[in-house]
Amino acid sequence: MAKRPFSTRNKRDKTLTVSYRYFPLWIFILIVILVLFVFLTGSRSIFRLYDLHKQHNELLQQKETLESENEQLLEQIEKLQEDLDYIEKVAREKYNLKREGEDIYKIVPEKENDPEDDQ
C-alpha cells in the first residue's frame, strides 16, 4: 500500500475541532459579561440600589427627628392648655408682655473697643 502524501483530514478539520473545544468557555464568558452588564447598568444596577439604600437611611433618620420634634410640640401644646405659669412665661419671653405697673428693661451689652478703632 502506498503512502498518501496528503490525508483527507487537513488543517480545516483541526481548526473546527479546536473551536468546538472552546465553545463552552466562550458561552461562559458571554454569560459573565451579560450578568455584569445587567448588574452595573439599568434601573436595578448596584449603584442605583446603593443610592436608594442611602436615601432610605436618610429618610429614616429624618422621620425619627420629626417624631421627636412632634412629641416636643405636643408636650408644649399640653402645657399651654393646662399650665398658667407656662403661659405667662411664654407671653413674657416671646411677646414681650408685662404685668400692670411692671417696667421692662433691656440690657444691651457694650461693644468691645478694638485697639485699631482708637488710632
C-alpha positions in Angstrom: 0.0 0.0 0.0 1.4 3.3 -1.0 1.6 6.2 1.4 -0.5 9.2 0.5 1.3 12.5 0.7 -1.8 14.3 1.8 -4.5 13.0 4.0 -8.2 13.9 3.7 -8.1 15.3 7.2 -6.3 18.5 6.9 -5.9 21.7 8.8 -9.5 22.6 8.3 -10.7 19.7 10.4 -8.3 20.6 13.2 -9.5 24.2 13.4 -13.1 23.1 13.7 -12.1 20.7 16.5 -10.3 23.5 18.3 -13.1 25.9 18.0 -15.7 23.4 19.3 -13.4 22.5 22.2 -13.5 26.2 23.5 -17.3 26.7 22.8 -18.4 26.2 26.5 -15.7 28.7 27.6 -17.0 31.3 25.2 -20.6 30.7 26.3 -19.4 31.1 30.0 -17.6 34.3 29.2 -20.6 35.7 27.3 -22.9 34.9 30.3 -20.5 36.6 32.7 -20.4 39.7 30.6 -24.2 39.8 30.3 -24.6 39.4 34.1 -22.1 42.2 34.8 -23.8 44.4 32.3 -27.2 43.8 34.0 -25.8 44.4 37.5 -23.9 47.6 36.5 -26.5 49.3 34.3 -30.2 50.0 34.3 -32.7 50.8 36.9 -31.7 47.9 39.2 -28.0 48.4 39.0 -25.8 48.0 42.1 -25.1 51.8 42.1 -28.8 52.7 41.9 -29.6 50.2 44.7 -26.8 51.7 46.9 -28.2 55.2 46.3 -31.7 54.1 47.2 -30.4 52.4 50.4 -28.6 55.5 51.4 -31.7 57.7 50.7 -33.8 55.2 52.7 -31.5 55.6 55.7 -31.5 59.4 55.5 -35.3 59.3 55.4 -35.5 57.1 58.4 -33.3 59.5 60.3 -35.4 62.4 59.2 -38.5 60.5 60.4 -37.0 60.0 63.8 -36.1 63.7 64.1 -39.6 64.7 63.1 -41.2 62.3 65.5 -39.2 63.7 68.4 -40.0 67.3 67.4 -43.7 66.3 67.2 -43.5 64.9 70.7 -42.0 68.1 72.0 -44.7 70.2 70.3 -47.4 68.0 71.7 -45.9 68.5 75.2 -45.8 72.3 74.6 -49.5 72.3 73.5 -50.5 70.3 76.6 -48.6 72.8 78.8 -50.2 75.8 77.1 -53.7 74.3 77.6 -53.2 73.5 81.3 -50.3 75.4 83.0 -51.0 79.1 83.6 -47.4 79.7 84.8 -46.0 78.4 81.5 -48.5 80.5 79.5 -47.2 83.6 81.4 -43.6 82.6 80.8 -44.2 82.2 77.1 -46.1 85.5 76.9 -43.3 87.4 78.6 -40.4 85.9 76.6 -41.9 85.6 73.2 -44.4 88.5 73.0 -42.7 91.0 75.5 -45.8 91.3 77.6 -45.7 92.7 81.2 -47.9 92.9 84.2 -49.6 96.2 85.3 -47.1 98.5 87.0 -44.1 96.5 85.8 -41.3 98.0 83.9 -39.1 96.1 81.4 -35.5 97.0 80.9 -33.5 95.6 78.1 -29.8 95.3 78.8 -27.7 95.6 75.7 -24.0 94.5 76.0 -21.5 97.2 75.2 -19.3 96.7 72.1 -15.7 95.9 72.9 -13.3 98.6 71.8 -10.7 97.3 69.3 -7.2 98.8 69.5 -7.5 99.6 65.8 -10.5 101.9 66.4 -8.6 104.1 68.9 -6.0 105.0 66.3 
